[in-house]
Amino acid sequence: MHQISSTMNSFTLSWPQPEQPNGIILDYELRYYEKDHAEINSTVLR
C-alpha cells in the first residue's frame, strides 16, 4: 500500500491486486490511528 495524494482532510491510497485472487472483493476495511498512540484507539472505515 502507498499514498497517492493527500490534503488536510483526505488521502488517497493504492495497493496491488492479490497475487492469487479467489473471488470478487465485496468489502475493504481500513484501520488507522495517530502515530505513537495505541491501535486499540483505531478508526475503522468500510
N, C-alpha and C positions, 0 to 999 in steps of 0.2 A: 504494500500500500504506500502511496506517496501523495503529497499535496500538490494539486494543480494550481490553485489560486486561493487567496483569502482576502477578506475585508474585515472591518471592525466587528461585523455581525454574522459573518458566514465564512465557510470554507468549502472547497471542492476537492474531493478525494478520488483517486483512481486506483484500481488493483487489477491484476491479471485474472483471466478465467481460470477455473480449477484445471489442474493437469489431467484429471480423469473425471469429467463431468458425469453425473449419474442421474440426470433428470432436470426438469425445469426449476429454476430458483424462484421460490414463491415469496421469500422474505429475507431481508437483511437485518441484522441487529448491530448497532454501533454503540459501544460504551466509551465514554470519555470522562476524564476527571482532571482537575487542576494539578499541575506539576507540584510535587512534594506533598500531595495530600493522598490519603488512603483511597484505594479503589472502591472501598466499601461505600464511599460517598459519590459513586459514579452516576452518570445520567445515561439513560438508555433511549435511543432513537430507533424507530422502525419505519 
